[in-house]
Amino acid sequence: ALDAKVIIFKKKRRKNYLRTKGHRQELTRLRITDIQGIAKPEEVEKVAVAA
């Protein structure tokens, strides 16, 4: 797939200089359907340390 087009526009004022160029970057799209192997961490009771 191709990404959105990026327009490169160059201009020099008062010199009648205009240049327009387009560029489309190659793009890889991934669709993540499932995440496996991640379990909720067990809740650990916080013990207050008396100083």
Phi, psi and omega in degrees: 000162178244146179280177178297150183286136176255127181264125175256120184235125179241140180212140171243122186292145178063011182243003182056042182244113177227133176224130177237133180220143179246153181214134176236120183277140173295137187223135175252123179254133178243141175246118179270118183261332184203145175241120183246159174086004179250116179251157178292136179291146179290141180286128180254129179288132179275124180259124179282129180268121179279129182261000000 
